[in-house]
Amino acid sequence: LTLPNVISLSRFALAAAFVAMPGTRARVTLIVVASLSDFLDGWLARRRGAASRWGALIDPVADRMFVFTAICVYLFEGLISTGQYFTF
């Protein structure tokens, strides 16, 4: 495991923390941290020449899992509705 891959995998832990956190401020902080980790893992992989097939697979899966978890939490808590999510 390279550092960029570990950073990508950390978004799974951030998704679990998103479920456990009760407050909006804490959840917004987790969204910001997840966004920064998404930027950082790609930047480090390119900068260090540590890009790999494994990392190319982990990164989008971790991104989607975090977003899916956040949307599910907000839907479950009634903070958004399916109509709000799918309206562009």
Backbone bond lengths (Angstrom), bond angles and torsions (degrees), N, CA, C in turn:
res aa  C-N    CA-C-N  psi(-1)  N-CA   C-N-CA  omega(-1)  CA-C   N-CA-C  phi
1 L - - - 1.450 - - 1.525 109.99 -
2 T 1.299 114.67 128.86 1.461 120.10 176.62 1.524 109.15 -94.05
3 L 1.307 116.36 165.23 1.460 121.04 -179.90 1.535 111.82 -58.30
4 P 1.336 120.02 -44.95 1.464 118.75 177.51 1.538 112.63 -59.18
5 N 1.321 117.49 -37.16 1.469 120.35 178.55 1.526 111.41 -67.71
6 V 1.305 117.02 -39.12 1.465 120.84 178.09 1.525 109.80 -64.43
7 I 1.320 116.76 -40.87 1.465 120.36 177.74 1.529 109.96 -63.44
8 S 1.323 117.27 -42.23 1.474 120.41 176.97 1.525 110.64 -61.09
9 L 1.315 116.63 -44.91 1.465 120.64 -179.81 1.533 112.27 -64.89
10 S 1.319 116.69 -24.60 1.470 119.58 179.79 1.527 111.27 -63.47
11 R 1.323 118.13 -22.78 1.468 119.75 178.66 1.519 112.05 -66.51
12 F 1.323 118.51 -23.24 1.469 120.11 173.63 1.534 109.28 -67.49
13 A 1.329 116.76 -41.72 1.461 120.41 177.27 1.530 110.49 -67.44
14 L 1.315 116.90 -37.43 1.465 120.32 177.23 1.530 110.81 -64.35
15 A 1.327 117.04 -36.35 1.470 120.35 177.04 1.527 110.48 -64.68
16 A 1.324 116.94 -41.38 1.464 120.25 177.40 1.525 110.48 -65.12
17 A 1.315 117.05 -39.84 1.461 120.79 177.97 1.526 110.59 -65.61
18 F 1.319 117.16 -33.92 1.468 121.42 178.85 1.528 110.16 -60.63
19 V 1.321 116.24 -39.64 1.468 120.72 178.54 1.529 109.83 -66.84
20 A 1.315 117.38 -38.70 1.466 121.82 -174.76 1.527 113.36 -78.71
21 M 1.318 118.50 -25.27 1.462 121.78 -176.52 1.524 110.84 -77.56
22 P 1.329 116.91 129.91 1.462 119.43 -177.38 1.526 114.98 -88.40
23 G 1.308 119.08 -24.16 1.462 120.54 -171.08 1.512 114.02 -99.50
24 T 1.317 114.73 153.47 1.455 120.99 178.79 1.519 111.09 -64.39
25 R 1.326 116.83 -43.05 1.463 120.22 -178.57 1.539 111.27 -60.50
26 A 1.320 116.85 -42.81 1.467 120.89 179.34 1.524 110.16 -64.65
27 R 1.318 116.41 -40.33 1.469 119.68 -179.64 1.521 111.85 -69.09
28 V 1.313 117.42 -38.48 1.466 120.05 176.42 1.523 109.68 -63.50
29 T 1.321 116.08 -39.63 1.462 120.23 176.41 1.524 110.85 -60.67
30 L 1.329 117.41 -42.22 1.470 120.38 178.03 1.524 111.49 -64.67
31 I 1.315 117.21 -37.18 1.473 120.23 177.37 1.523 110.10 -63.86
32 V 1.327 117.11 -42.21 1.465 120.94 178.55 1.526 110.34 -64.78
33 V 1.321 116.88 -44.18 1.479 120.54 179.23 1.533 110.10 -62.59
34 A 1.328 117.46 -42.56 1.467 120.29 178.69 1.527 110.82 -63.38
35 S 1.320 116.94 -39.36 1.467 120.59 177.95 1.522 111.03 -64.49
36 L 1.316 115.91 -44.40 1.465 119.54 178.25 1.525 111.63 -64.19
37 S 1.329 116.84 -37.88 1.467 119.32 179.17 1.524 110.76 -67.52
38 D 1.325 116.50 -33.35 1.463 119.83 177.53 1.528 110.67 -65.50
39 F 1.320 116.43 -42.06 1.460 120.24 176.83 1.528 110.77 -66.35
40 L 1.334 115.47 -46.57 1.456 120.93 -173.82 1.520 112.87 -64.60
41 D 1.329 118.03 -41.37 1.466 118.69 -178.21 1.527 111.79 -64.07
42 G 1.319 117.03 -40.98 1.463 119.84 178.10 1.517 112.04 -67.85
43 W 1.322 115.58 -42.05 1.459 120.06 179.87 1.523 110.87 -62.64
44 L 1.331 116.44 -45.88 1.467 120.04 179.20 1.531 111.98 -64.42
45 A 1.320 116.92 -40.13 1.466 119.81 -179.54 1.528 110.66 -62.33
46 R 1.323 116.63 -42.43 1.468 119.38 179.35 1.526 110.87 -72.31
47 R 1.305 117.05 -42.97 1.466 121.97 -176.43 1.528 112.25 -65.18
48 R 1.329 116.44 -40.84 1.462 121.25 -178.38 1.519 113.22 -91.52
49 G 1.315 117.05 -4.13 1.461 120.03 -175.98 1.518 111.54 67.44
50 A 1.335 115.94 31.71 1.461 120.91 -175.76 1.528 112.20 -103.47
51 A 1.323 116.88 18.11 1.462 119.64 177.98 1.526 109.24 -64.69
52 S 1.328 115.34 139.96 1.462 119.65 -179.29 1.520 109.96 -145.62
53 R 1.302 116.43 165.00 1.468 120.13 175.80 1.522 110.49 -63.47
54 W 1.326 115.78 -40.28 1.456 121.37 179.32 1.535 109.83 -59.50
55 G 1.312 116.72 -45.38 1.459 121.21 178.58 1.516 112.09 -65.69
56 A 1.327 116.55 -38.13 1.465 120.56 178.18 1.520 111.11 -65.20
57 L 1.314 117.59 -25.33 1.462 121.74 177.03 1.533 111.16 -85.26
58 I 1.327 116.99 -44.32 1.461 121.48 -176.72 1.524 112.10 -63.84
59 D 1.326 117.22 -44.05 1.461 121.14 -172.09 1.527 113.43 -57.40
60 P 1.326 120.28 -54.94 1.470 117.94 -179.12 1.526 113.46 -68.68
61 V 1.324 117.24 -30.31 1.472 119.84 177.75 1.531 109.16 -66.65
62 A 1.315 117.29 -44.35 1.466 121.29 179.13 1.529 110.79 -64.51
63 D 1.328 117.37 -40.39 1.464 120.97 177.34 1.518 110.86 -59.81
64 R 1.302 115.95 -50.04 1.468 120.35 -177.53 1.524 112.03 -66.41
65 M 1.315 116.84 -36.44 1.454 119.81 178.73 1.527 110.53 -65.32
66 F 1.314 117.59 -41.89 1.458 119.96 179.01 1.527 110.60 -63.91
67 V 1.321 117.52 -47.60 1.467 121.06 -179.52 1.527 110.57 -63.57
68 F 1.331 117.30 -43.74 1.464 121.35 179.08 1.531 110.50 -59.89
69 T 1.321 116.51 -43.75 1.459 121.12 179.40 1.528 110.94 -62.77
70 A 1.324 116.94 -45.63 1.463 120.67 -179.56 1.527 110.72 -61.80
71 I 1.304 117.81 -44.58 1.464 120.87 179.86 1.524 110.66 -64.79
72 C 1.326 116.78 -42.82 1.475 119.92 178.72 1.519 111.84 -61.94
73 V 1.331 117.69 -41.15 1.459 121.06 179.18 1.521 109.75 -62.63
74 Y 1.320 117.39 -46.89 1.462 119.96 -179.40 1.526 111.94 -66.73
75 L 1.325 117.55 -35.97 1.470 120.21 175.60 1.525 110.89 -66.31
76 F 1.314 116.93 -45.49 1.458 122.16 -178.56 1.531 111.39 -62.19
77 E 1.324 116.63 -38.88 1.460 120.75 -179.24 1.528 112.81 -82.18
78 G 1.329 117.28 -3.50 1.454 120.99 178.27 1.521 114.32 76.60
79 L 1.319 117.02 15.09 1.459 120.64 179.79 1.521 112.33 -78.62
80 I 1.314 116.70 -23.68 1.460 122.24 170.82 1.521 106.97 -135.68
81 S 1.316 115.68 160.53 1.458 120.03 175.22 1.525 108.48 -114.77
82 T 1.306 116.64 167.77 1.460 119.35 -179.94 1.514 110.50 -63.57
83 G 1.308 118.15 -31.77 1.460 121.29 177.04 1.515 112.16 -65.15
84 Q 1.325 117.37 -38.17 1.456 120.83 178.20 1.509 111.03 -68.06
85 Y 1.308 117.03 -38.51 1.455 120.07 -176.96 1.520 111.22 -68.95
86 F 1.326 117.27 -41.27 1.458 119.76 -174.00 1.524 113.82 -92.68
87 T 1.319 118.66 2.71 1.447 121.80 176.19 1.510 108.50 -89.64
88 F 1.321 115.58 127.25 1.456 119.60 -178.47 1.503 109.69 -106.50
